[in-house]
């Protein structure tokens, strides 16, 4: 058996890591109560609180439970399979990258839409002068947009990188057990 390419090992580790993170996210988001205090003290973030009380955001979170569970299990399974050189695992890794990309775009879009709604309805503290309200709302929305752009760029970069690495000739050769550099059989 040829030696496993280093990029394939890296893909396997990324798949396992992100699969485990998805599953841990499911457990913590369902097991930890909203009102739980942090070690430093209770955090009062009106935007986060508003998002947690947004019906649309809660529906999205519930709708993402099954895809997140499946993506987590697919990532772990594909990562383990890649370490064993399985062709199905390589294809599952490509499928995982596509699913991860769609889920990332969906999350960024929903965060923008729901945050806009929450920010528009948010009651600001009395200390905020009326002439500063619009600037504060704009600053809050800008922070949401920056976060969404970062998420989108990260998700896109990771998904493209995974697909590129999993479709490299040496990765395909290792997973199909073809000798490296051997031409593929021609169809007659």
C-alpha positions in Angstrom: 0.0 0.0 0.0 1.4 3.4 -0.9 2.1 6.0 1.8 -0.8 8.2 2.6 -0.3 11.8 1.3 0.1 14.4 4.0 -2.7 16.5 2.6 -5.1 13.5 2.9 -4.1 13.1 6.5 -4.7 16.9 7.0 -8.2 16.6 5.4 -9.0 13.6 7.7 -8.0 15.6 10.8 -10.1 18.6 9.7 -13.1 16.4 9.0 -12.8 14.7 12.3 -12.2 18.0 14.2 -15.1 19.8 12.5 -17.4 16.8 12.9 -16.7 16.6 16.6 -17.2 20.4 16.9 -20.6 20.1 15.2 -21.7 17.4 17.6 -20.4 19.2 20.6 -22.2 22.3 19.5 -25.4 20.4 19.3 -24.9 19.1 22.9 -24.0 22.4 24.4 -26.7 24.4 22.6 -29.4 22.0 23.8 -28.0 21.2 27.3 -26.8 24.7 28.5 -29.7 27.0 29.6 -29.8 30.4 28.1 -29.6 32.1 31.5 -26.5 30.3 32.6 -23.9 32.7 34.1 -20.3 32.7 32.9 -17.4 32.2 35.2 -16.8 36.0 35.2 -20.5 36.8 35.8 -23.7 37.1 33.9 -23.2 38.7 30.5 -25.9 41.1 29.4 -25.8 41.4 25.6 -29.0 42.8 24.4 -28.4 41.7 20.8 -27.7 38.1 21.9 -30.7 38.1 24.2 -32.9 39.5 21.4 -31.6 36.8 19.0 -32.4 34.1 21.6 -36.0 35.4 21.8 -36.4 35.8 18.0 -39.0 33.3 16.7 -37.4 33.2 13.3 -33.9 32.5 14.8 -35.2 29.8 17.1 -37.0 28.1 14.1 -33.7 28.2 12.1 -31.8 26.7 15.1 -34.3 23.9 15.3 -34.2 23.3 11.5 -30.4 23.1 11.7 -30.4 20.3 14.3 -30.7 17.4 11.9 -28.3 18.8 9.2 -25.7 19.6 11.9 -26.0 16.1 13.4 -25.6 14.5 9.9 -22.7 16.8 9.0 -21.0 16.0 12.3 -21.4 12.3 11.8 -20.4 12.5 8.1 -17.3 14.5 8.9 -16.1 12.0 11.6 -16.9 9.0 9.4 -15.3 10.5 6.4 -12.2 11.5 8.4 -11.7 8.0 9.8 -12.3 6.5 6.3 -9.8 8.8 4.8 -7.2 7.6 7.2 -7.9 4.1 6.0 -7.7 5.2 2.3 -11.3 4.5 1.4 -12.6 6.0 -1.8 -16.2 6.4 -0.4 -14.7 8.5 2.4 -12.9 10.8 0.0 -16.3 11.3 -1.8 -18.0 11.8 1.6 -15.4 14.5 2.4 -16.3 16.3 -0.8 -20.0 16.0 0.1 -19.2 17.3 3.6 -17.5 20.4 2.2 -20.6 21.1 0.0 -22.9 20.7 3.0 -20.6 22.8 5.2 -20.6 25.5 2.6 -24.5 25.6 2.3 -24.9 25.5 6.1 -22.4 28.3 6.6 -24.1 30.6 4.0 -27.5 29.8 5.5 -26.3 30.7 9.0 -24.7 33.9 7.9 -27.8 35.0 6.0 -30.2 34.1 8.8 -28.0 35.9 11.3 -28.1 39.1 9.2 -31.8 39.0 8.7 -32.7 38.1 12.3 -30.2 40.6 13.7 -31.6 43.4 11.6 -35.1 42.6 12.9 -33.9 42.5 16.5 -31.8 45.7 16.2 -34.8 47.6 14.7 -37.1 46.5 17.6 -34.4 46.8 20.4 -35.2 49.1 23.2 -32.1 51.1 24.0 -31.1 52.1 27.5 -32.4 55.5 28.7 -28.8 56.8 28.9 -28.6 56.7 25.0 -29.4 60.1 23.7 -32.1 60.1 20.9 -29.6 61.6 18.4 -27.2 58.6 19.1 -29.8 55.8 18.6 -29.3 55.5 14.9 -25.5 55.5 15.2 -25.7 52.8 17.8 -28.1 50.6 15.7 -25.8 51.0 12.7 -22.8 50.1 14.8 -24.5 46.9 16.0 -25.6 46.0 12.5 -22.1 46.6 11.2 -20.7 44.2 13.8 -23.2 41.5 12.7 -22.2 42.1 9.0 -18.5 41.8 9.8 -19.1 38.6 11.6 -21.2 37.2 8.7 -18.5 38.2 6.2 -15.8 36.5 8.3 -17.9 33.4 8.6 -18.7 33.3 4.9 -15.1 33.8 3.8 -13.9 31.1 6.3 -16.5 28.6 5.2 -15.8 29.3 1.5 -12.1 29.0 2.0 -12.3 25.8 4.0 -14.8 24.1 1.6 -12.8 25.0 -1.5 -9.5 23.9 0.2 -11.0 20.6 1.2 -12.4 19.9 -2.3 -9.1 20.8 -3.9 -7.1 18.6 -1.6 -9.5 15.7 -1.9 -9.5 15.8 -5.7 -5.7 16.0 -6.0 -4.3 13.1 -8.1 -2.3 11.6 -5.2 -5.4 11.6 -2.9 -7.5 9.9 -5.6 -4.7 7.4 -6.3 -4.3 6.6 -2.6 -8.0 6.1 -2.1 -8.5 4.1 -5.2 -5.4 2.1 -4.6 -4.0 2.9 -8.0 -0.2 3.4 -8.1 0.8 7.0 -8.1 1.3 8.4 -11.6 -0.2 5.4 -13.3 -2.5 6.4 -16.1 -6.1 5.6 -15.7 -7.4 2.8 -17.9 -8.8 4.0 -21.2 -12.3 2.9 -22.3 -12.5 1.2 -25.6 
